[in-house]
Every structure is written in C-alpha cells, then in structure tokens.
C-alpha cells in the first residue's frame, strides 16, 4: 500500500467536557478525516432526535427470521405478522419507564413513538440535546464543501446504558456515499455521484435473439439484460398481487418524461408505467415529476432515473413504487438553521415499518458509505430494522459500492491509529440484506474492475468489521479466505471473521438511461442492484402465481441451495487500497460477485415453479 493521509486533528470531546455525576460515555466515534470541525452549533438549532430503546427479544426475532427464510425449515415462507414482530422488538416495561422518567426529568414530554415503541422521536434544540447527552454539537464541513451538525461522543446516566441502544443524530458522519458531482457534458465521460456517464449518440444498437446479437458492452439495454438472465419470454402473472420498489435519498428525483423516452426506445410495451408508478415522499423527500433547473444544475436525477428505468424495463408490468426520503445530511453551510439533519435510514425505516401489509416484495437501495464512518451502535440499530422487514417477507437489495475494497489513498483507519486497512461498506455488510456486486461483459461475465479494456470502476466487496459472518454463510467465507485471500498476504487489513459480501451480482457497466431527455449509459453497482431486484420481483411473481409465498429474506436460500441457479463469475476483482490483486473472483462464493449472477429459468426450477404458465412461455 502507498500514500499517506494525516491522522484526524479532531480530538474527541473527552478532555473538553466536564463529566457530569452519574453519567458516562455511551458512544464515541472518530470524526472521519474528510470532515473538519468548525464552530459550535447554534443553541436554538433543532434536531429531530431518534432514541432507540433496547429491544426485549431481538434474538428471538433473528431466530424466527432464519427459520422462515431457510428452505430446509418446515416453516419456510411463513413470514411473521406485523403484530408478531412488534411483540418481539418492543422494549421491556422497565426499559421504557426508565427512559421516559429521564426525559421527563429534563422537561421533555412531547414524544412520538414507533408502533412497537422501540424508538422515541422528539424534536429538540441543540441546547437541550447537549444537556441530555452531556455533549457539545459543532458544525463539521466535508472536504467537498458540504456540512452537518454533529458531536464526536455522547453520554448517558449509568443506569440507562443497557436501556438505550443508540441516539441519532449524534456522532454518525454517514454521508450516503458522499461524492463530488462532475458537470455533465454531451460528448465526454464523467463520474457523477459515483456513476460513470458516457455520451451514447454514436453507439449502435444490435438486434437479434442471441446474447451475442443483442448485447453491446458500450450500451447495455433491457433487451440484453432480459436475454442474458433469461427473463425475456416470461409472462407476468401476478401484477395485481406483487410490488417492487426502490429508495431515493440526498434529494434524488426520478423524471417521468425521461422514463417514457427510455421505455419507448427499449421497452415500448412498458411506456405507460412511466406515468403510473407511484411516488411516495417521506419526511419532505423530493418527488417532482420533471427535472427542474435546480436538479439539472446539481446535477441530480441520474440515480433516481437509473433505478426507475432499470426496474421498470426488467420487471414490468409489476407495479413499482419510489420512496423519496428527505432529511438527508449533509447540507449546505448557509442552511444550518433550516435544514433537517436526520439520519435518512432511520427516517425511512420509521415509515416503512409502520406500513400495513402488503409491502413491496423487493426493495432496492443504491446508497452506502464506508462502514467506519458509521458508529457501530447506529449501524446495528439500522441493521436490526432491516431484519424486521425480512421477517415480514421483504427482500432488501443493496449495492456493494464502487470503490472495491477501498478508494486508493484513503485506506486508513479513523480510530486515531491511522493504520492501513481495507474499507468495508455499510449497509452492504449488514447480514440481513442481500448485497449486489457488479459484472460486465457477457460470455463470460467478469467482475467489474478498473483496467485498460473498458471497465472504469471497481465493484465493491469485502468483510464487515461490525458484523460477524452469519450462520447461513457456513464455511464459504473462511474457505475463500484460506484459498484465495491468505496467499495474497493481507493479514491485518481485514476482518477474517466478518460477514462477507456481496451475496450476488449483476450487470453494472453502461446501462441505457435517459437523463434530461438524452441517452447516457450509466455505470456502478447502483445499476446492478435495481436490475437484480427486478429479476427477483419476477421470481416472486411466479411464486405467487403458483400459490407459494414470496422469497422474503433471500440470503439463507442463496447459500443453502439458490447458488446452484447462479452464474459463477471466475475473473475480475474488487480492487482498491493500492493493491494489485484486491479480492479476486473465484470458483464458488467470492468477495466481489458473491455466488454470481441470476439465471431466471434455473431459479424458477430450483424453487419448484418451473411448470407455471410464465415458465412455459419462456421455455417455448
């Protein structure tokens, strides 16, 4: 490894704060090196706080989650009811009583609760939060010029440490993949928000019935993906009983006119969905139907358009929902006193977990950040929320990231030691989500890695430092480490006992997307996640038509038997951290493509629904 990043000059507050009697530090988290501490936050600046209470029976929820998600279980597919989940995650009476008494002693009485009462929501001025948590909030500015209000540590009375799992926003500098946005010009290539954008005006489109005839690495079309993954002749049978969805953050939008143009060109039978899919605004999330001058100048809409157009073009006529969540840090420094500083995943989870059944059977999210920017207590609280969705029968897909094992020149710990380390991603490393890596080329597919043959980013992969390898992964992670990683001499740079990701992969280079009424191929695992999610929406369609339950939490099925229906990827690597070989693709599971890419017809066969009408159409 090479390159040096100075250790953060932002010390924790331990030396600066006077310790209050009866209090001790609950959570302290280093400020990432890319953030600089500025002045104190105004005392009257309001924070929408979320207080996570210790869930009484999460271990039992996890047990039941695995039970209903494992094909070998007699309870496979018998997903939990909302009331049943609430009974497991509700806090004990003494826990709730102690926390309410503490808040009441500080005059905090106007509270909102989640349905399970495991989260308390309250809006408070910074001065009150500082008093409650014996801390100080400051403005912090990112090297990209964005800013937020945070603290590096916070405290609680001793007796509440076991009652409260996390409180946010406090010391999380999670920026949802905060990246620079380059200007978009018609005849150049750029990296925009992590996605590669090329001009498509000179790319010719092939036609035909074979992969060779319809697939062009310079412009991947819906016809190519549907042919490559064997969905092209499938007839959707359960559109009235199935829903697919994706999430927008950071002010992202999805433009209906752009969707119409893309579908008219590549999936004309689906054009109507461009104007009929449902948009839901959560906490002020942006849901305008057309890109406006502000969107174009930012620019935003690339990610939202990619997700919209990818999912409709593959999953139609399955109905789709886009969830746009507001309150997403970071924000502009001149908006300190007006911009919401909520942690966006908590806001989205508040909403989705409170919704009645049926929920979407698949939900794709193309956002994430380095795990070390996220306090462990926050990461575990969010991950536990994802587990609740899996138990209700929702498959959550997350992109694995676009920086391989870590961006070159940034692979250093932020714990004060400034030691060299790989940089796993969150939520990609959460064990309750299905993480999607990236491939390109076609026969065979290759893990996307930066080289001279056309691929211009490297798909993410690695091992979590926060979450141990879950039981459904069995020995596959340790086998891969023993046979592939250890010979590369990366000792001390990763956690060999950590949850390995991704689980699965999909095409992620140069998908055909319209933005501002112009076709622009866009790349990144933010492409592979919605594409794979839409394919599994079709799998759920076939299951519903056969009278079977949807897949729900997918990973136990993948690792127990579903891997036999995936295309194993044998070349490419998750590069980065100034390594030459990174984490290479290999036979079986690997830390760049998981078990590989989906073969729709084989998946239906493994699930025992290969004799449905949709399957017959595909086989004909």
C-alpha positions in Angstrom: 0.0 0.0 0.0 1.1 3.6 -0.5 0.0 7.1 0.1 -0.4 8.9 3.4 -3.4 10.6 5.0 -2.8 12.6 8.1 -4.5 11.4 11.2 -7.6 13.4 12.1 -6.7 16.5 14.0 -10.2 16.5 15.5 -9.9 15.1 19.1 -12.8 13.6 20.9 -14.5 15.7 23.5 -13.3 13.8 26.4 -10.8 16.3 27.5 -13.1 19.3 26.9 -16.3 18.3 28.7 -16.8 18.3 32.4 -18.1 14.9 33.4 -21.5 15.0 35.0 -22.0 12.9 38.1 -23.8 9.7 37.3 -23.0 10.0 33.5 -20.5 8.0 31.4 -19.8 7.8 27.7 -22.3 5.7 25.8 -20.8 6.2 22.3 -17.7 7.8 20.9 -16.8 7.7 17.3 -13.8 9.2 15.5 -14.5 12.0 13.1 -13.6 10.8 9.6 -10.5 12.5 8.2 -12.5 14.2 5.4 -14.5 16.2 7.9 -13.3 19.4 9.6 -14.6 20.7 12.9 -15.9 24.3 12.9 -17.8 26.5 15.3 -20.4 25.4 17.9 -23.8 24.7 16.6 -26.4 27.4 17.5 -28.2 26.6 20.7 -31.6 27.0 19.0 -30.8 24.8 16.0 -33.4 22.0 16.2 -32.5 18.3 15.8 -35.1 15.6 15.1 -33.8 13.1 17.6 -34.4 9.3 17.4 -33.8 7.4 20.6 -33.5 3.7 20.1 -34.6 1.5 23.0 -33.2 -1.9 23.8 -35.4 -4.4 22.1 -36.5 -7.1 24.5 -36.5 -10.2 22.2 -34.4 -9.4 19.1 -32.6 -12.7 19.5 -35.9 -14.5 19.1 -36.8 -12.3 16.1 -33.5 -13.3 14.5 -34.1 -17.0 15.2 -37.5 -16.8 13.6 -36.2 -14.7 10.7 -33.7 -17.5 9.8 -36.4 -20.2 10.4 -38.9 -18.7 7.9 -36.1 -17.9 5.4 -34.3 -21.3 5.3 -35.5 -23.7 2.7 -34.7 -26.7 4.9 -37.1 -25.4 7.6 -40.6 -26.7 7.9 -41.6 -23.0 8.5 -40.0 -21.8 5.2 -42.0 -18.9 3.8 -44.3 -18.4 6.8 -43.3 -14.8 7.3 -44.1 -13.1 10.5 -47.1 -10.7 11.0 -46.6 -7.1 11.9 -48.0 -7.6 15.3 -45.8 -10.6 15.9 -42.7 -8.6 15.1 -43.8 -5.7 17.3 -44.2 -8.1 20.2 -40.6 -9.2 19.8 -38.9 -5.9 19.3 -40.9 -3.9 21.9 -38.8 -2.8 24.9 -39.4 -4.2 28.3 -41.7 -2.2 30.5 -38.9 -1.2 32.9 -36.7 0.0 30.0 -39.5 2.3 28.7 -40.3 3.5 32.2 -36.7 4.4 33.0 -36.1 6.3 29.7 -39.4 8.2 30.0 -38.5 9.2 33.5 -35.1 10.5 32.4 -36.7 12.6 29.6 -39.4 13.8 32.0 -36.8 15.0 34.5 -35.4 17.2 31.7 -38.8 18.5 30.8 -39.1 16.5 27.6 -42.6 15.3 27.3 -43.9 15.8 23.7 -42.9 12.5 22.2 -43.8 10.3 19.3 -43.3 6.5 19.2 -42.9 3.9 16.5 -45.7 1.3 16.5 -43.6 -1.1 18.5 -42.5 1.7 20.9 -38.9 0.7 20.3 -38.0 4.2 19.0 -38.8 7.5 20.5 -38.9 10.6 18.2 -38.6 14.1 19.6 -37.6 17.5 18.1 -35.3 19.4 20.4 -33.0 22.4 20.3 -29.3 21.7 20.4 -29.0 23.2 23.8 -31.5 20.7 25.2 -29.8 17.7 23.5 -26.4 18.8 24.8 -27.9 18.8 28.3 -29.4 15.4 27.9 -26.3 13.8 26.5 -23.6 15.8 28.3 -22.0 16.8 25.0 -21.4 19.6 22.6 -22.5 19.9 19.0 -20.4 21.6 16.3 -20.6 22.4 12.6 -18.5 20.0 10.6 -17.6 20.6 7.0 -16.7 17.9 4.5 -13.8 18.3 2.0 -16.4 18.5 -0.7 -17.9 21.7 0.9 -21.0 20.1 2.4 -21.7 20.5 6.1 -23.6 19.0 9.0 -24.1 19.3 12.8 -22.7 16.5 14.9 -20.8 15.6 18.0 -17.9 13.1 18.4 -19.2 11.5 21.6 -22.2 11.4 23.9 -23.1 10.2 27.3 -25.9 8.8 29.4 -26.7 8.2 33.0 -25.1 4.9 34.0 -28.4 3.2 34.6 -29.6 3.9 31.0 -26.7 2.3 29.1 -28.5 -1.0 28.9 -31.8 0.6 28.1 -30.8 2.7 25.1 -29.2 1.2 22.0 -28.4 4.4 20.1 -29.4 8.0 19.8 -29.2 9.9 16.5 -28.2 12.3 15.0 -25.1 12.4 17.2 -21.8 11.0 16.1 -22.7 9.5 12.7 -20.9 11.1 9.8 -22.6 8.7 7.4 -23.0 10.6 4.1 -24.7 8.0 1.9 -21.7 7.8 -0.4 -20.9 11.5 -0.4 -19.1 12.1 -3.7 -18.3 15.0 -5.9 -20.7 15.7 -8.8 -18.9 16.5 -12.0 -20.7 18.5 -14.7 -22.4 16.6 -17.4 -21.4 17.4 -21.0 -22.7 15.7 -24.0 -19.6 14.3 -25.6 -17.4 13.4 -22.6 -17.3 10.7 -20.0 -17.6 11.7 -16.3 -18.0 10.2 -12.9 -21.2 11.6 -11.5 -22.2 10.7 -8.0 -20.1 7.5 -8.4 -21.8 6.6 -11.6 -20.0 6.6 -14.9 -21.7 8.6 -17.6 -20.9 8.4 -21.3 -22.3 10.0 -24.4 -24.4 7.5 -26.3 -25.0 9.3 -29.5 -22.5 7.3 -31.5 -23.3 3.8 -30.1 -25.1 1.5 -32.5 -27.7 -0.9 -31.1 -27.7 -4.5 -32.1 -30.8 -6.6 -32.7 -31.4 -10.4 -32.7 -32.3 -13.3 -30.4 -28.9 -14.3 -29.0 -26.7 -12.7 -26.3 -24.0 -12.0 -28.9 -26.5 -10.3 -31.1 -28.3 -8.1 -28.6 -25.5 -7.2 -26.1 -23.0 -4.4 -26.6 -20.6 -3.7 -23.7 -20.8 0.0 -24.6 -24.6 0.2 -24.1 -26.4 -2.4 -22.1 -30.1 -2.4 -23.0 -33.1 -4.0 -21.3 -33.2 -6.5 -24.2 -29.6 -7.5 -23.4 -30.3 -8.0 -19.7 -33.5 -9.8 -20.2 -31.8 -12.1 -22.7 -28.7 -12.6 -20.6 -30.6 -13.5 -17.5 -33.4 -15.4 -19.2 -36.5 -13.3 -18.4 -37.2 -12.0 -21.9 -40.0 -14.5 -22.7 -41.5 -14.7 -19.2 -45.2 -13.5 -18.9 -46.0 -11.7 -15.6 -49.0 -13.4 -14.0 -49.5 -11.7 -10.6 -49.1 -8.0 -11.2 -52.2 -7.3 -9.0 -50.5 -9.1 -6.1 -46.9 -8.0 -6.3 -45.0 -4.7 -5.9 -41.3 -3.8 -6.4 -39.7 -0.6 -5.1 -36.6 1.5 -4.7 -35.4 4.3 -2.4 -34.2 7.8 -3.2 -32.0 9.9 -0.8 -30.0 13.1 -1.0 -32.6 15.0 -3.0 -32.6 12.4 -5.8 -35.6 12.5 -8.2 -36.9 10.4 -11.0 -38.2 12.1 -14.1 -41.3 10.6 -15.8 -40.5 12.1 -19.2 -37.0 10.5 -19.2 -38.6 7.2 -18.2 -41.0 7.5 -21.1 -38.2 8.1 -23.6 -36.1 5.2 -22.4 -39.1 2.8 -22.4 -40.3 3.9 -25.7 -36.9 3.1 -27.2 -36.1 -0.1 -25.4 -39.4 -1.5 -23.8 -42.3 0.1 -25.7 -44.9 -2.2 -24.1 -44.0 -0.6 -20.7 -44.3 3.1 -21.6 -47.5 3.6 -19.6 -45.7 2.7 -16.4 -43.5 5.8 -16.8 -46.6 7.8 -15.7 -48.4 5.4 -13.5 -45.7 4.2 -11.0 -46.3 5.5 -7.5 -44.1 8.1 -5.8 -44.1 8.4 -2.1 -42.5 11.4 -0.2 -41.2 10.6 3.3 -40.2 13.5 5.6 -40.2 16.0 2.8 -38.5 13.9 0.2 -38.4 15.3 -3.4 -41.0 13.9 -5.7 -41.2 16.3 -8.6 -42.1 14.5 -11.9 -39.7 16.5 -14.1 -36.1 17.6 -13.6 -36.1 21.3 -12.8 -33.3 23.9 -13.2 -32.0 23.2 -9.7 -31.9 19.4 -10.4 -30.1 19.9 -13.7 -27.5 22.3 -12.1 -26.7 20.0 -9.2 -26.9 17.6 -11.1 -29.3 15.1 -9.6 -31.7 12.6 -11.1 -29.1 10.3 -12.6 -29.5 7.8 -9.7 -33.3 8.2 -9.5 -33.7 7.8 -13.2 -31.3 4.8 -13.3 -33.3 3.0 -10.6 -36.7 3.9 -12.2 -35.7 2.9 -15.7 -33.8 -0.3 -14.7 -36.6 -1.7 -12.6 -39.5 -0.9 -15.0 -37.6 -2.1 -18.0 -37.0 -5.5 -16.4 -39.9 -6.0 -14.0 -42.8 -4.6 -16.0 -45.8 -5.0 -15.6 -45.1 -5.5 -11.9 -46.2 -2.2 -10.2 -43.4 0.0 -8.8 -43.0 2.5 -6.0 -40.2 5.0 -5.5 -39.7 6.1 -1.9 -38.0 9.5 -1.7 -36.8 10.3 1.8 -35.9 13.8 3.0 -33.8 14.9 6.0 -30.6 13.6 4.5 -27.3 15.0 5.6 -25.1 16.6 4.6 -26.3 20.1 3.7 -25.1 23.5 2.6 -23.4 25.6 5.3 -25.7 28.5 4.6 -28.7 26.4 5.5 -27.6 25.5 9.1 -30.7 26.7 10.8 -33.3 25.3 8.4 -32.2 22.0 7.0 -33.2 18.8 8.7 -30.2 16.7 9.9 -31.9 13.3 10.4 -30.2 10.1 9.6 -32.1 9.0 6.5 -32.2 5.2 7.0 -33.9 5.7 10.4 -36.4 8.1 8.8 -37.2 5.6 6.0 -37.4 2.7 8.4 -39.8 4.6 10.6 -42.1 4.9 7.6 -41.8 1.5 6.0 -42.1 -0.5 9.2 -45.3 1.4 10.1 -47.0 0.5 6.8 -49.6 -2.3 6.7 -49.2 -5.4 4.5 -48.7 -5.9 1.7 -45.3 -4.3 1.5 -43.2 -4.5 -1.7 -41.7 -7.9 -2.2 -38.4 -6.4 -3.2 -36.8 -3.1 -2.4 -33.5 -1.8 -4.0 -31.2 0.7 -2.4 -28.1 2.0 -4.2 -26.6 4.1 -1.4 -23.9 3.4 1.2 -20.7 4.6 2.8 -17.6 3.4 4.4 -18.5 1.3 7.5 -16.0 3.2 9.7 -17.9 6.5 9.1 -20.9 4.9 10.9 -20.9 4.4 14.7 -21.3 0.7 15.4 -24.4 1.3 17.6 -26.1 3.2 14.8 -25.2 0.5 12.2 -26.5 -2.3 14.4 -29.8 -0.4 15.1 -30.4 0.2 11.4 -29.5 -3.4 10.5 -31.9 -4.7 13.1 -34.6 -2.6 11.3 -33.8 -4.4 8.1 -34.2 -7.7 9.9 -37.8 -6.8 10.7 -38.5 -6.2 7.0 -37.0 -9.5 6.1 -39.2 -11.3 8.7 -42.2 -9.7 7.0 -41.3 -11.1 3.6 -39.4 -8.2 2.0 -36.1 -8.9 0.1 -33.8 -5.9 0.6 -31.1 -5.4 -2.1 -28.2 -3.1 -1.5 -25.4 -2.2 -3.9 -21.9 -3.3 -2.8 -20.2 0.0 -3.7 -18.0 1.3 -6.5 -14.6 1.6 -4.8 -13.7 -2.1 -4.5 -12.1 -2.8 -1.1 -11.5 1.0 -0.6 -10.6 4.0 -2.6 -6.9 4.3 -3.4 -5.2 6.7 -1.0 -7.9 6.5 1.6 -7.5 3.1 3.2 -6.6 4.2 6.7 -8.5 3.6 9.9 -10.1 6.6 11.6 -9.6 5.3 15.1 -6.6 7.5 15.8 -4.0 4.9 14.8 -4.0 5.9 11.1 -3.3 2.2 10.4 -3.7 0.7 6.9 -7.0 -1.1 6.4 -9.5 -2.2 3.8 -12.7 -0.2 4.0 -15.8 -2.3 4.1 -19.1 -0.6 3.3 -22.4 -0.1 5.2 -25.2 -1.2 4.8 -23.5 -3.7 2.4 -22.1 -5.6 5.4 -25.4 -5.9 7.3 -26.2 -9.6 7.4 -29.9 -9.1 6.9 -29.7 -7.6 3.4 -28.8 -9.1 0.0 -25.8 -7.2 -1.3 -25.3 -7.0 -5.1 -21.9 -6.8 -6.7 -21.1 -5.8 -10.3 -20.2 -7.5 -13.6 -19.6 -6.6 -17.2 -19.0 -8.4 -20.5 -21.3 -11.3 -21.3 -20.0 -14.7 -22.4 -18.5 -15.0 -19.8 -19.3 -12.2 -17.4 -16.4 -10.6 -15.5 -16.4 -8.8 -12.1 -16.0 -5.1 -12.9 -12.5 -3.8 -12.2 -10.6 -0.8 -13.3 -8.3 -1.8 -16.3 -7.5 -0.8 -19.8 -10.1 -2.9 -21.5 -13.1 -0.7 -20.9 -14.2 -1.1 -17.3 -13.7 2.2 -15.5 -14.6 1.5 -11.9 -14.2 -1.4 -9.5 -17.1 -3.1 -7.8 -17.2 -3.3 -4.0 -16.6 -6.3 -1.8 -15.1 -7.3 1.5 -15.7 -8.3 5.1 -17.5 -6.3 7.8 -15.7 -5.1 10.9 -19.0 -4.7 12.8 -21.0 -7.9 11.9 -19.6 -11.4 12.2 -20.1 -13.9 9.4 -23.8 -15.1 9.8 -24.6 -18.8 10.1 -26.1 -19.0 6.7 -22.6 -18.3 5.2 -21.3 -21.5 6.8 -17.7 -22.1 5.8 -17.8 -20.3 2.4 -16.2 -17.1 3.7 -13.5 -18.9 5.6 -12.9 -21.2 2.6 -12.5 -18.3 0.3 -10.1 -16.6 2.8 -8.0 -19.7 3.2 -7.7 -20.5 -0.5 -7.6 -17.0 -2.1 -7.0 -14.2 0.4 -4.4 -15.5 2.7 -1.9 -16.2 -0.1 -2.1 -12.5 -1.0 -0.7 -11.6 2.4 -3.4 -9.1 3.5 -3.0 -10.0 7.2 -4.3 -7.2 9.5 -6.0 -5.4 6.7 -9.5 -7.0 7.0 -11.6 -9.0 9.5 -11.4 -12.7 8.5 -14.3 -13.4 10.9 -16.6 -10.7 9.4 -19.7 -11.0 7.3 -18.5 -11.4 3.7 -20.2 -9.5 0.9 -21.6 -9.4 -1.8 -24.1 -12.3 -2.0 -25.0 -12.0 -5.6 -24.1 -9.8 -8.6 -25.4 -8.3 -11.8 -24.5 -6.2 -14.9 -23.2 -2.8 -13.8 -21.5 -1.2 -16.7 -23.1 1.3 -19.1 -26.8 0.8 -18.7 -29.0 2.7 -21.1 -30.6 5.6 -19.1 -32.2 8.8 -20.2 -31.3 12.0 -18.2 -32.5 15.4 -19.3 -34.0 13.7 -22.4 -30.6 12.4 -23.6 -29.5 8.8 -23.6 -26.4 8.3 -21.3 -25.0 4.9 -20.4 -24.5 4.9 -16.6 -22.4 2.5 -14.5 -22.0 1.4 -10.9 -23.4 -1.2 -8.6 -26.3 1.3 -8.4 -27.1 -0.3 -11.7 -26.8 -3.9 -10.7 -29.0 -3.6 -7.5 -32.2 -2.5 -9.2 -31.7 -4.8 -12.1 -31.3 -7.9 -9.8 -34.2 -6.7 -7.6 -36.5 -6.5 -10.7 -35.5 -10.0 -11.7 -36.4 -11.3 -8.3 -39.7 -9.4 -8.4 -40.4 -11.6 -11.4 -39.4 -14.7 -9.4 -41.9 -13.6 -6.7 -44.5 -13.2 -9.4 -44.0 -16.8 -10.4 -44.2 -18.0 -6.8 -47.4 -16.0 -6.2 -48.9 -17.5 -9.3 -48.1 -21.0 -8.0 -49.7 -20.2 -4.7 -46.4 -20.0 -2.8 -45.1 -17.3 -0.5 -42.6 -14.7 -1.8 -38.9 -15.2 -1.0 -38.5 -12.6 1.7 -35.0 -12.5 3.3 -33.1 -14.1 0.4 -29.7 -15.0 1.8 -30.4 -18.3 3.6 -31.9 -19.6 0.3 -28.9 -18.4 -1.7 -26.4 -20.1 0.5 -28.4 -23.3 1.1 -29.5 -24.1 -2.5 -30.1 -21.0 -4.6 -26.4 -20.7 -5.6 -26.9 -23.6 -8.0 -29.1 -21.3 -10.1 -26.5 -18.5 -10.3 -23.8 -18.0 -12.9 -20.4 -18.3 -11.2 -18.1 -15.5 -12.1 -14.4 -16.6 -12.3 -12.5 -13.4 -13.2 -12.1 -9.8 -12.2 -11.6 -8.5 -8.7 -12.6 -5.9 -6.1 -9.5 -3.7 -6.4 -8.5 -0.6 -4.4 -6.4 0.3 -1.4 -3.4 0.5 -3.7 -3.3 -3.3 -4.1 -2.5 -5.0 -7.3 -4.9 -8.0 -6.9 -7.5 -6.8 -4.4 -10.1 -9.5 -3.6 -10.3 -11.7 -6.8 -13.3 -13.5 -8.2 -13.0 -17.3 -7.7 -14.9 -20.5 -8.1 -17.9 -20.6 -5.8 -18.5 -17.7 -3.4 -16.1 -14.8 -3.6 -15.9 -11.3 -2.1 -16.6 -9.4 -5.4 -19.5 -11.2 -7.0 -20.8 -13.5 -4.2 -22.2 -16.6 -5.8 -22.7 -14.9 -9.2 -25.4 -13.5 -11.4 -29.0 -14.8 -11.7 -30.3 -17.2 -14.2 -34.1 -16.7 -14.0 -35.1 -20.0 -15.5 -32.8 -22.0 -13.2 -34.1 -20.1 -10.2 -37.7 -21.0 -11.0 -36.6 -24.6 -11.4 -34.8 -24.7 -8.1 -37.9 -23.1 -6.4 -40.2 -25.8 -8.0 -42.3 -23.4 -10.1 -40.8 -24.3 -13.4 -44.2 -25.7 -14.7 -46.1 -22.4 -14.3 -47.6 -20.7 -17.4 -44.9 -18.0 -17.3 -42.3 -20.7 -17.4 -43.9 -22.5 -20.3 -43.9 -19.2 -22.3 -40.2 -18.8 -21.6 -39.4 -22.4 -22.5 -41.3 -22.4 -25.8 
